[in-house]
C-alpha cells in the first residue's frame, strides 16, 4: 500500500531569482511543504522470545522516535527544514507488546510483517487509514541485522538489542522508506572522472553509521526539499558561491554541473546546528541520469582526508572545478566548461524546479520483474563491511534460490547497510528492502 501523505495548504513558493548571478532563465517552482507521516510503533514478542523490561523499552522507543532531541522526528525536521513531520499515529505513541503466533528462529522478516498486519487489523488498525508508516520494535533476535526498511516505504523492523532503539539505525531505515539506497562512494582518476572504482561514502546516514551527518544535497533534491533558488544548474563557465547546506543563510546550496548524460552535484558542508561535525568543504556527487537519490560521493586520488574538493578536472568533458575559498558564509567555486575561461563578471545559472515527491510505495515486485535500480549495484553482502562500500561479488540482484523457499531467506546486497530482497511468506513476491547489519566493523575501503 502506498504511503498516505497529508500536505498542508500554502506550500512555500520558491524564489526564481538567482543568487549572485544574472541572465538565467527563471523557472517558477514550489517546494512541497508540511508532509505529515503518522508512524505506528508496535512492540512485538515471540513465542520463544520477549522484550525484557517492556515498560522501559516502550518509553525509550517513544523518545527515540518522537522526542524533541536525538530522535527520528527531530532529525528529519532539521534536515528537511520542516517539510516532513513524523508524528505518533496513536496517543500512547508506542503500542504493545503483543505476542506473535510464531517463533523468532530464522529471523523471518516477511512472516513477522504479515503476522503483525493481521494482528493490527484485528484491533481495527489499518495501514493508510489509521497510520502511514509501520515500525516494528523487536527484542534481540540474534539476526545479522539491526534494522530493515523497505525502499520507498512504509515498513521498518528495528531490533531493541539492548532494550533501546539505536537512533542511527532508526534514521537509516526511515531513509530507505524515503527512497534512499545505500551511498557508497567513488574514487576517480583526476583528469578522467569516469575512470573510477568503489570507495568510501560517509556523507550521510545512508553511508555511515551515525545520525550526526545531514543528508546530502542529492538526497534533499530527490525528496523535493530544495527550492529553485537553492538548486541551480550551471550553463556556462563562471564563479559561484555555495552557502552551507545546513546554514541559516539564503541562497545556493546545490550546484549542478552537466557531465555528459550524467551530472555532478556540488554542495558545501560544515558543522551547523549539531550536524556535519566532521565535515568541512565542498563535496561532489556523481548522479546517473536523474537518479539524485543514488548520488555517489566522488573524490579524486589527489584528494586527502574526507575527499573535500579542491580541484577536479575531466579532459574529455573539458571541465575544471576549483574551490578557491571557504568560510562561514560560503564557498567560492570556479567552473570552466568546454575549455572556456572563467569570466570575471557575475555568472549565470538556471534554477532547477524541485520535484514534488509523490506517494512512496513498497508495492511487491515479482522476481522476474525485479531489477536493481540504476544507483544500486546489486552486489552480495559480506558481513563486516562498511555500509558505504559495496562488496565485489556482483550478482545482478537475482536470487532465484530465495523464491524456492518462501519466507526463509534474506538475500542481502551491498554491505552492512544495504538493499535486501525479501521473499514474502506464502507467496512468490519479492520486496526490495534496506538492511542495517548488526555484526562487524567498518572497513575503510573496498576495491574491485
Secondary structure, 3 states (H helix, E strand, C coil): CCCCCECCCCCCEECCCCCCCCCCCCCCEECCCCEEEEEEEEEEEECCECCCCHHHHHHHHHHHHHCCCCCHHHHHHHHCCCCEEEEECCCCCEEEEEECCCCCCCCCHHHHHHHHHHHHHHCCCCECCCECEEEEEEECCCCCEEEEEECCCCEEEEEECCCCCCHHHHHHHHHHHCCCCCCCEEEEECEEEEEEEEECCCCCCCCCCCCCCCCCHHHHHHCCCCCCCCEEEECCCEEEEECECCCCCCCCCEEEEEECCEEEEEEEEEEECCEEEEEEEEEEEEECCCCHHHCEEEEECCCCCCCCCCEEEECCCCEEEEEEEECCCCEEEEEECCCCCCCCCCCCEEECCCCCCCCCCCCCEECCCCCCCCCCCCECCCCCCCCCCCCCCECCCCCHHHHHCCCCCEEEECCCEEEEEEECCCCCEEEEEEEEECCCCCCCCCCC
